[in-house]
Amino acid sequence: MKKSNKLNKTEYSIAIFKRFDIYWQLLGYKTKYNAYLMYIYQTIITIAVTIGFPLHLNIGLLLARNQEEFFNNMALNVASIACTIKIITYTMHINEMEELTELYAKLDARLQKNDESTYFQYKVKRFSHFMVTMFSTSYFSSGIVLLISLALGGKRRLLCPAWLPIDWETSSFSYICAIIYQYIGLCMQTVQNVINDAYSPVAYCTLAGHVHILAMRISKIGYNAKMADGINATELHECFEDYSRIMCIHRRLERIVSIPLLVQFLANALNICAALVYLLFFADNIIGYIYYIMFLFSIIVELFPVCYYGSLMEDELRNLPYALFTCKWFTQTNVFRRSIIVFTQISLRNVPAFAGGLFRIHLDSFFATCKMAYSFFTLVMSIK
């Protein structure tokens, strides 16, 4: 029974990140099927969706006939381009993402106490699963609302204003093909967006949880009278190894998510502006209002969690020196005390995470992005 419990502990983080494997498989990655067929499938998805979908939106934006069509296309256009850049970046780091999951699993193996396992189960794993579910539900709901608005529109039009090399306006068969292509493209880009936007907050949530658990573990050292001084010193050394793993994860994670989050910050500011303009001046039916309200909500949902957990991670790292001070170091050996001093000096370093070296992954950046969107909005209104 003990062996089974230990296995469950080491699978905490694996279970969290395994949900992303479903979406990677839909894109043709992380699958056990024939490698040659999967390569062909990946090539089709890359050409038809990853590159082709934003390209046909770009051309449609350039050919927009009026302001309404321009702003209606702009929001989806920016989101589609950002999605393509982010998924290509994540695809380049897919092996490193698997290595990070293994490092998280090594930290999971250290969850020995009931309170540590309980904290991780209810404060990390549960919220991580909730975020993946929230992103999936929010993004797929937007696509369904867009399809409903098309069905209730009454006139022949595309799901997204765009250019297509077929005469869909006069041919029913061409129109059906165009709608099928756009809907499949939206669904596949939604799959890509779930990976793009859910991975970073889930990764930072898991990292912040492990930092908090490390602080819990450190603060208990020395209070068990049954443990010898040598065991306490060993426990402190193991805690330092945990801290080293956390710092390694922090550096690798920042390298993986840096470019995608930079693109996300910039794209969200533009999209909030474009969505507000269309919602206030061009939306003329209830479905349009619902769609763009959900679109704005999706943009906020996309950015807030990673900023929140980035802030939480910094706070948890700042609390580590206090945890070291609260352990019963004053009854330990001189070697233990010197180790505590060295550990404290190392943990006092401020280690913020940045997106592209410009935007700090912090709640301050979330509010700065909202201010940036308002600045774009006032600029658009001034030249209206």
N, C-alpha and C positions, 0 to 999 in steps of 0.2 A: 504493500500500500504506500509506503514512503517513497518507493521508487517512482510510482505513478504520479504522486503529488509533485515530485521534483521535475518530472517530465512536463507536467502542466505549467509549472513556473517558467521553465526555459522556453515554452512555446507562447508566452504572453505576447511578446513583440512580433513573433512570426505570425501569430493569428491576426494581429492588427494589420500588418503589411500584406498578408496573403490576400486580402480583399482586392488589392490593386492588381493581383495576378489575373483576375477575371477580365478586367479592362484591357490589360496588356495582351491577353489571348485573343480578344476581339480585334485587336490591331495586328495580330499575326506574330506576337512575341511570346516568349515563355510558354511554348506549347510542345507537346510530345508528338505531334503529328509529323508527317513527312516533311523534312527540312526543305526540300526542293519546292514542294507545293506551297509551303508557308512563305518562302522567298518570293514566289510569284504573287501570292496574296498580298504580302507587304508592299510589293512594287505597285500593284493596282491601287491599293489604299493610298499610297504616297502620291501617285500621279493624279488620281481622280479626286481625292479628298484633301489631303494635306497641302498639295500645291494647286490643283485645279479649282477647288471650291473657293478659296479666297481670290484666286485670279479672276474668275468670272464675276465675282462681286466687285473687284477693283475696276474692271472694264465697265460694269454697269454704273458704278459711281461716276466715272468720267463722262458717261453718256446720259447722266440724269437730266431730265427735261425741265424740272422745276425744283424749288427749294424743298417742297414736301418729300419728293422722291430722293433728293440728296440726303436729307437728314435721316430719313427712314433707312436708307442703305448704309449711311455712315456708321451707325452704331454696330450693326452686324459686320460691316467691313473691317472696322478696327478690331472687334472681338475675334474675327476669323484670322486676321493676320497675326494677332498676338498669340492665338492658339497654335498656329503653325510654328512660330518661332519657339514657343515654350516646349511643344512636344518634340521638336527636333533636338532641342538641348537636352531634355530628359532622356531621349533615346540614346544620345551619345554617352550618357552616364549610367545606363541601365545596369551594367556590371558593378559599378561602384555603389549603386543603390542596394544591390544584393549583399555586398560586403558590409554596408551599414546595418542591414537587418541582422547579420551574424554578430556584429558588435553589440547590438541591442540585446540579442539573445544571451550573450555572455554576462551582461549586466543583470538580465532576468534570473540567471542561475544563482545569483547572490541573494535573491529574495528568500531569506531563511525564516524570518519572524512572521508571525501571523499578522501583526499590524502593518508590516511592509507589503505583504501580499494583498491584504485587504485594501490598502491605499491604492496600489497599482490597479487592482481590479475595478474599483469604483471611481477613482479620480482620473485614471489614464485610459485604460482599455475601454471603459464604457463611453467616455467622451470622444475617444478616437473613432469608435464605430458610429457614434451619433453623427460626427462630422462627415464621414464618408456617405452615410445615408442622407444627410441633409443636402450635401452638394448634388448627389445623384437625383434626389427628388426635385430639387429646385430647378436644375438644368433641364431635365427631361420634361418637367411640367411646362416650361417656357415653350418648348417645341410643340407640345400638344396644343397649347393655347394658340400658337401660330397656325397650326393646321385647322383648328376650329374656326379661326377668323377667316381663313381662306374658304372654308365650306359655307360660311354664312355671309360671305361678301356679296354674292349674287352675280358678280361679273368675273370674266376670265382674267386672272392675274397669277403671277408667280408667288411662291412662298416668300421669297426675298427679291427685291428689285435687282436684277442682274442682267448680264448679257449672255446669250447662248447662241451657238452657231446653227440653230435650227429655227424654222418658222413656227413657233409654238402658238402664235396669235391666230392663225387661220387653220391649222391642222390639229384635229383632236388627238390623233395618235402622237404627234410631236409634243403636244401640251401635256399629255399623260406622262410621256417619257421625261419631260422637263421637271414635272412635279415629283416623280419618283427619284430622279437624280438629286434634286434639292433636298428632299426629305431624308434620303439615305446619307447625303453629305452632312446635313444638320445632326443626324443621329450619331454619325461617326465622330464629328467634331465635338459633340457632347461627351462622348466616351473619352476623347482626348482631354477635354476640359476638366473632367472629374479627376484624371490623373494629374493634370497641370496644377489645379487649384486645391486639391485635397491633400496631396502628398506633403507639402511643406508644413501646414499647420499640424497634421498628424505627427510628423517627425519631430517638430519642436514641442508638441504636447508630451510625447513619449520621453524626450530628452529632459524636459523640465521635471517630469515625474521621477525620473531616475536621480536627478540632482537632489530633489526633496527627500527621497528615500535615503540617499547617501548621507544627508544631514541628520536624518533620524538615527541612522546607524552609528554615526560618529558620536552624537551626543550621549549615547548609552555606554560608551567605552569606560570601563573602570568602576561601574556601579554594581557589577556582579561580583560579590565577595568570593565566590567559588572559583573564579578564574585567576590564574597566576599572572604575575607581571609579564612573563614571556608571552602568554596567550594574548594579553591586551596589546602588546607591541606588535604581534603578528596581525591582529585585527586592524590596527592602525595602518600597517603596511598594505594590507589588502584594500583598505579604504582609499589609500593613495593610488593604488593601481586602478581602482574604479574611477577615481578622479581623472587619471591619465586617459582612460578609455573615453570618458565623457568629453574631454578636451579634443581627443582625436575625432570623435563623432561630430563635435561642434565645427571643427575646421573643415572636415569633408562635407558636411551638410551645407555649410555656407558656400562652398565651392560648387556644389550641385545646384542649389536653388538661387544663386546670385543673379544670373542673367534672366531666368524666368520671372523672378519677383520684380526685377527692374522693369521688364516689359509690362508686367502686371500693374505696377504703380502708374506708369505713364498711360497705358491703355485705359485703365479705370477712370482716370481723370478726364480723358477725352470722351469716354462713353457716357459718363454721368452728365456731362455737358450736352452731348448730342441727344440723349434720351429726354432730358428736361426740355430742350427746345422743341422736340417733336411732340412731347406730351402736352406742353402748354399751348402750342400754336397750330398743330396739324392734326392731332388725333380727333376724329369726329364720330366715333362710335364706342360703345361700351367694351367691345372686345379689344379695340385698340388701346383704350385706357387700361384694361386689365393686363394686357400683354406688356406694356411699357412700365407699369407699376411693378409687375413681377420681374421685368428686366432690371429695373433699378434695384430691387431687393436682391436679385442675384449678384449684382455688382458689389453691393455692400457686404453680402455674405461671403463673396469671393475674397475680399481683402481683410475684413475684420479679424477672423480667427487667427491667421498667421501673425498679424501684428500683436494680438493679445498674448499668444503663447510665446512670441519672441520677447515681449516684456516680462512675462512670467518667468521665462528661463533666466533672464538677467537678474531678476529679483532673487530667484533661488540660488544662483551662484554667489550673489552678494551676501546671502545668509550663511554660507558655509563657514566663514571665519568665526561667526557667533556660535555655530554648532561645535567647532573645535574648542572654543573657550568654555562651553558648558559641560564638556566631558570631564571626568574626574582625573584630570591630569596632575593635580597637585599631590596625589598620593602615589604617583608612579615613579619609576626610576629616572635618573638624569638623562639617559639615552632616549627614553620616551619623551621627556620634556623638550629635548633638543629637536626631536622629530616633529613634535607639535609646532614648535616655533617655525621650522622650515616649511611645513605644510601650510601654516597660516600665512606666511609671507607669499607663498606661491598662489594661494587662493584669493589673496587680496587684489590680484590683477583684474582690471575691468576688461571683459571680453564681449563687447557688443557684436552683433551680427549685422552685416550690411548687404543690401541688394545692389550689385554692380558697383560697390564702393561709394554709392551716392546716398541711397535711402537706407536709414537705419530700420531694421525689422523690429518695429516698436509701435506702440499705440500713437506716439507723437507723429509718426509718418502717416498713419491712417487719417488723422485730422488734417495733416498738411496736404494730403491728397484731396480731401474734400474741399479745402480752401483753394487748391489748384483748379479743381473742377469749377468752382464758383468764379474764379478769375477768367477761365475760358468762356464761361457762360456770359459774363459781363462784356467780354470782348466781342462775342457773337452778337449780343444785343446792341452794341454800339455801332456795328456795321450792318445791322438788319435792313 
